[in-house]
């Protein structure tokens, strides 16, 4: 599950920086083939979950910088806190 959430997170993050669809699709495909994703998807270790939570934290932080909405600051803080809970 964390691998799929990570693929979505990478796609969404790169999509914010590129107008072309091929760039985020390529980034998501490259993420799929990272050894931590392949290995983490088959083992019950928290490394993949931690990496995905960092990606989601960065995505929420970019939304906060763009909008300035307090909601995204709280989401970023919650994701960062949840990430440290996995270590």
C-alpha positions as CSV (number, residue, x, y, z in Angstrom):
1,X,0.0,0.0,0.0
2,X,2.8,2.4,0.9
3,X,4.3,1.9,-2.5
4,X,1.1,2.9,-4.3
5,X,0.7,5.9,-2.1
6,X,4.3,6.8,-2.9
7,X,3.8,6.5,-6.6
8,X,0.8,8.8,-6.3
9,X,2.8,11.3,-4.2
10,X,5.7,11.4,-6.6
11,X,3.4,11.9,-9.5
12,X,1.4,14.7,-7.8
13,X,4.6,16.4,-6.6
14,X,6.3,16.4,-10.0
15,X,3.0,17.3,-11.7
16,X,3.1,20.6,-9.8
17,X,6.4,21.5,-11.4
18,X,5.8,20.4,-15.0
19,X,3.0,21.1,-17.5
20,X,3.8,18.0,-19.5
21,X,2.3,14.7,-18.4
22,X,5.3,12.6,-19.4
23,X,7.6,14.1,-16.8
24,X,5.5,13.1,-13.7
25,X,4.7,9.7,-15.3
26,X,8.4,9.1,-15.8
27,X,9.2,10.1,-12.2
28,X,6.5,7.8,-10.9
29,X,7.8,4.9,-13.0
30,X,11.3,5.6,-11.7
31,X,10.0,5.6,-8.2
32,X,8.4,2.2,-8.7
33,X,11.8,0.7,-9.6
34,X,13.7,2.1,-6.7
35,X,15.2,-0.7,-4.6
36,X,13.7,0.6,-1.4
37,X,10.2,0.5,-3.0
38,X,10.6,-3.0,-4.3
39,X,12.2,-4.3,-1.1
40,X,10.0,-2.3,1.2
41,X,6.9,-3.6,-0.5
42,X,7.9,-7.1,0.2
43,X,9.1,-6.7,3.8
44,X,7.4,-5.3,6.9
45,X,9.9,-2.6,7.5
46,X,9.1,1.1,8.2
47,X,11.6,2.5,5.7
48,X,9.2,2.7,2.8
49,X,6.5,4.2,4.9
50,X,8.9,6.9,6.2
51,X,10.0,7.8,2.7
52,X,6.4,8.1,1.5
53,X,5.5,10.2,4.4
54,X,8.4,12.6,3.6
55,X,7.1,12.8,0.0
56,X,3.6,13.6,1.3
57,X,5.0,16.2,3.7
58,X,6.8,17.9,0.9
59,X,3.7,17.9,-1.2
60,X,1.7,19.4,1.6
61,X,4.4,22.0,2.3
62,X,4.4,23.1,-1.4
63,X,0.6,23.6,-1.2
64,X,1.1,25.7,2.0
65,X,3.7,27.9,0.3
66,X,1.5,28.4,-2.8
67,X,-1.8,29.1,-0.9
68,X,-0.7,30.3,2.6
69,X,-3.6,28.4,4.1
70,X,-3.3,27.3,7.7
71,X,-4.8,24.0,6.8
72,X,-1.8,23.0,4.7
73,X,0.6,24.1,7.5
74,X,-1.3,21.8,9.9
75,X,-1.3,18.9,7.4
76,X,2.4,19.3,6.9
77,X,3.1,19.3,10.6
78,X,0.9,16.2,11.1
79,X,2.6,14.3,8.3
80,X,6.1,15.3,9.7
81,X,5.0,14.2,13.1
82,X,3.6,10.9,11.8
83,X,6.8,10.3,9.9
84,X,8.9,10.6,13.1
85,X,6.6,8.1,14.8
86,X,7.6,5.5,12.3
87,X,11.3,5.7,13.2
